[in-house]
Amino acid sequence: MPIDPQDLALVAAANQGDADAFEKLYFRHRDWVLKLAWRFTGNTVDAQDVLQETFTYLLRKFPGFELTAAMTTFLYPVVKHLSLAAKEKGRRFSTQEDLPEPAADDFVPTPDAARAELAEALGHLAEDQREVLLMRFVDGLTLDEIAQALALPTGTIKSRLYRALQSLKDDPRMKKYFMS
């Protein structure tokens, strides 16, 4: 995914001190950041904290921030790091009995049978394979963008994606979704 010209223009304006430009960047990318953070943390409260921390981090980059990749490619490792830190912090300070019930507004998709099968199959993938698969097919990142976001060679990304797809294809629950 090439760098969005609108993001480039907003970054340039924000570098000049235009607060409205930063606000527009926030509104353009907040939903994506929130969904990604929720995917890592598994709850709305932590995901919202990560959203806030992500854009605080981005704001500190101005002035002088240079967008050299798609904004999602730049933000992905930030969101991942902050999400995993929030999840770990939650684990350190909570026991199972201390965990609150999910809030009614938690982003929890209502799974139908196929979605439940897919979620279960994805749960059996190695974490590195699942991450690459989701980045490619849920986030829509190219292989090169994934490689850049994860700071790995493109060949490693291709290999992980191939192994993930092969594992899904070999999973008896998923066979009906793949053409032979």
C-alpha positions as CSV (number, residue, x, y, z in Angstrom):
1,M,0.0,0.0,0.0
2,P,1.6,3.3,-1.1
3,I,1.7,6.3,1.2
4,D,-1.7,8.0,1.1
5,P,-1.3,11.5,-0.3
6,Q,-3.8,12.8,2.2
7,D,-1.8,11.4,5.1
8,L,1.3,13.1,3.6
9,A,-0.5,16.4,3.4
10,L,-1.8,16.1,6.9
11,V,1.7,15.2,8.3
12,A,3.2,18.2,6.5
13,A,0.5,20.5,7.9
14,A,1.0,19.0,11.4
15,N,4.7,19.6,11.1
16,Q,3.9,23.2,10.5
17,G,1.9,23.3,13.8
18,D,-1.6,22.8,12.4
19,A,-3.5,21.0,15.3
20,D,-6.5,20.4,13.0
21,A,-4.3,18.3,10.7
22,F,-3.2,16.1,13.6
23,E,-6.9,15.7,14.6
24,K,-7.7,14.7,11.1
25,L,-4.9,12.1,11.2
26,Y,-6.4,10.8,14.4
27,F,-9.9,10.5,13.0
28,R,-8.6,8.8,9.8
29,H,-6.8,6.1,11.7
30,R,-8.4,5.7,15.1
31,D,-10.8,2.9,14.2
32,W,-8.1,0.9,12.7
33,V,-5.8,1.4,15.8
34,L,-8.7,0.6,18.1
35,K,-9.6,-2.7,16.3
36,L,-5.9,-3.7,16.1
37,A,-5.4,-2.9,19.8
38,W,-8.6,-4.9,20.7
39,R,-7.2,-7.9,18.7
40,F,-4.1,-7.9,20.8
41,T,-5.6,-7.0,24.2
42,G,-8.9,-8.7,24.0
43,N,-10.8,-6.0,25.8
44,T,-12.2,-2.5,25.1
45,V,-10.7,-0.7,28.1
46,D,-7.1,-1.7,27.3
47,A,-7.7,-1.1,23.6
48,Q,-8.9,2.5,24.3
49,D,-5.9,3.1,26.5
50,V,-3.6,1.8,23.7
51,L,-5.5,4.1,21.2
52,Q,-4.7,7.1,23.4
53,E,-1.1,6.1,24.0
54,T,-0.5,5.5,20.3
55,F,-1.6,8.9,19.3
56,T,0.3,10.5,22.2
57,Y,3.4,8.7,20.9
58,L,2.6,10.0,17.3
59,L,2.0,13.6,18.6
60,R,5.5,13.6,20.3
61,K,7.0,12.9,16.8
62,F,5.9,16.4,15.7
63,P,7.4,18.7,14.5
64,G,9.9,16.8,12.3
65,F,8.0,13.6,11.7
66,E,8.6,12.2,8.2
67,L,6.1,9.6,6.9
68,T,8.2,7.1,4.9
69,A,5.6,4.3,4.7
70,A,1.8,4.0,4.9
71,M,0.5,5.3,8.2
72,T,-0.8,1.8,9.2
73,T,2.7,0.4,8.5
74,F,4.2,3.0,10.8
75,L,1.5,2.6,13.5
76,Y,1.4,-1.2,13.6
77,P,4.5,-1.9,15.7
78,V,3.6,0.9,18.1
79,V,0.1,-0.5,18.6
80,K,1.4,-4.0,19.0
81,H,4.0,-3.0,21.5
82,L,1.6,-0.9,23.6
83,S,-1.1,-3.6,23.4
84,L,1.2,-6.4,24.5
85,A,2.5,-4.2,27.4
86,A,-1.0,-3.4,28.5
87,K,-1.9,-7.1,28.3
88,E,1.1,-8.1,30.4
89,K,0.5,-5.3,32.9
90,G,-3.1,-6.7,33.3
91,R,-1.8,-10.2,33.8
92,R,0.7,-9.0,36.5
93,F,-1.9,-7.1,38.5
94,S,-5.0,-9.4,38.1
95,T,-6.0,-12.9,38.9
96,Q,-8.8,-14.7,37.1
97,E,-11.2,-13.8,40.0
98,D,-10.2,-10.1,39.7
99,L,-11.1,-9.8,36.1
100,P,-14.2,-7.8,35.4
101,E,-17.0,-9.1,33.3
102,P,-16.9,-7.9,29.7
103,A,-18.6,-4.6,29.3
104,A,-21.7,-4.5,27.1
105,D,-19.8,-2.3,24.6
106,D,-16.8,-4.6,24.3
107,F,-16.2,-5.2,20.6
108,V,-17.1,-8.9,20.6
109,P,-18.3,-10.2,17.3
110,T,-21.3,-12.5,17.4
111,P,-19.9,-15.6,15.7
112,D,-21.8,-17.7,13.4
113,A,-20.7,-21.3,13.0
114,A,-18.2,-20.6,10.2
115,R,-16.7,-17.7,12.1
116,A,-16.4,-19.8,15.3
117,E,-14.7,-22.5,13.3
118,L,-12.3,-20.0,11.8
119,A,-11.5,-18.5,15.2
120,E,-10.8,-21.9,16.6
121,A,-8.6,-22.8,13.7
122,L,-6.7,-19.5,14.0
123,G,-6.2,-20.1,17.7
124,H,-4.2,-23.2,16.8
125,L,-1.8,-21.4,14.6
126,A,1.6,-20.3,15.9
127,E,1.5,-16.7,17.1
128,D,3.9,-15.5,14.4
129,Q,1.9,-17.2,11.6
130,R,-1.5,-15.8,12.9
131,E,-0.1,-12.3,13.2
132,V,1.1,-12.3,9.6
133,L,-2.1,-13.9,8.3
134,L,-4.2,-11.2,10.1
135,M,-2.0,-8.4,9.0
136,R,-2.4,-9.6,5.4
137,F,-6.0,-10.5,5.2
138,V,-7.7,-8.4,7.9
139,D,-5.5,-5.3,7.9
140,G,-4.9,-5.5,4.2
141,L,-1.1,-4.8,4.4
142,T,1.1,-5.9,1.6
143,L,3.9,-8.4,2.2
144,D,6.5,-5.6,2.1
145,E,4.5,-3.5,4.5
146,I,4.2,-6.4,6.9
147,A,8.0,-7.0,6.6
148,Q,8.6,-3.3,7.4
149,A,6.2,-3.2,10.3
150,L,7.7,-6.3,11.9
151,A,11.3,-5.5,10.9
152,L,11.7,-8.9,9.2
153,P,12.8,-9.9,5.7
154,T,10.0,-10.3,3.2
155,G,11.0,-13.9,2.7
156,T,10.3,-14.6,6.3
157,I,6.9,-13.0,6.0
158,K,6.1,-15.1,2.9
159,S,7.2,-18.3,4.7
160,R,5.0,-17.5,7.7
161,L,2.0,-16.7,5.6
162,Y,2.5,-19.9,3.5
163,R,2.8,-22.0,6.6
164,A,-0.3,-20.4,8.1
165,L,-2.4,-20.9,5.0
166,Q,-1.1,-24.5,4.7
167,S,-2.0,-25.2,8.3
168,L,-5.5,-23.8,7.8
169,K,-5.9,-25.8,4.6
170,D,-4.8,-29.0,6.4
171,D,-7.2,-28.3,9.3
172,P,-10.2,-30.6,8.9
173,R,-12.6,-27.8,10.0
174,M,-11.3,-25.6,7.2
175,K,-11.1,-28.0,4.3
176,K,-14.5,-27.1,2.9
177,Y,-13.3,-23.4,2.5
178,F,-10.4,-24.3,0.3
179,M,-10.5,-25.5,-3.3
180,S,-8.5,-28.6,-3.9
